[in-house]
């Protein structure tokens, strides 16, 4: 059995390795907390765009490289950046979620206006989905918009709005059709975070940072043409975006990068005078994680093949978010255990390892098991849509007994 990629692809691999060797000094350091990309990350993104190592198949007229889809080329790019420990292109809500949504459902004007600057890292987006009382049941959202003089006037609140305090723009779900059923009355709007009437309040999490925010809208006026899809079609557009969000959270290349960093850590950290990699219990956990990361990587290839053929991902697609987020958390947990008592240090201690990034990831990734659809919701989706099991029963709320007449 010949598992080699063939001379054409090996030549591409050699070209990519040469690029990484020549330019790796220009790559940005991984940020220690969710934040807006710095100037070095934006410059690195531009370099990768020019060479086609990110946004490779997005058409040139929209700011991408314009290459034909190729499964093996995509795999080689992911493999080589992961093996070198060098970050690939930017991955954020604008690039990984909104851009593919616009490519699928946006107008030509929207594609030309928003995709290129988003890919270049010039525009940072946040997502206005969840609300108090409308998290897992997103269609229960109450943020409303009425039309007035060619504008939507928005009032309401969003919560857990990642990067809202740093974002330039937002893609936001609002209820525009008051009399319609809840899934049919939603619209998907895009507008500037500098629009008057928007207030952002950061929410500090257990990481010590404010990765999330509360966002309030008071008579925020947005032109009616800043809508993706048609009025009342927001639920359909939102589900497209949610699919891309789950793919972003379940990126197998990111898992492989973290696993490689874990292996390096275990070769240098010692517990009671013995390298962590030589501890049988920790090594067994590492091997199990390696197997799971390999499985996710090849599942990603299956999904890429399905996508290129225009086929639905089915069950293979439904498991990605759940499995990847839990796996990322387990990788960070093993890293902390491999550091022994030093794994408890966080927040600027002089003996802190890697700037506390492993501890930050451990806490943040625990939140990602909830964010983007909780693990419990993901399991219901897998059971019902993937395995064809009966829907979870909806329990009727017990009615309070009527008071007896006096």
Secondary structure, 3 states (H helix, E strand, C coil): CCCCCCHHHHHHHHHHHHHHHHHHHHCCCCCCCCCCCCHHHHHHHHHHHHHCCCCCCCCHHHCCCCCCCCHHHHHHHHHHHHHHCCCCCCCCHHHHHHHHHHHHHCCHHHHHHHHHHHHCCCCCEEEECCECCECCCHHHCCCEEEEECCEEEEEEEEECCCCCCCCCEEEEEEECCCCCCCCCCEEEEEEECCCCCEEEEEECCCCCCCCEEEEEEEEEEEECCCEECCCCCHHHHHHHHHHHHHHHHCCHHHHHHHHHHHHHHHHHCEECCEEHHHCHHHHHHHHHHHHHHHHHHHHHHHHHHHHHHCCCCCHHHHCHHHHHHHHHHHHHHHHHHHCHHHHHCCCCCCCCCHHHHHHHHHHHHHHHCCCCCCHHHHHHHHHHHHCCCCCCCCCCCCCCCCCCCC
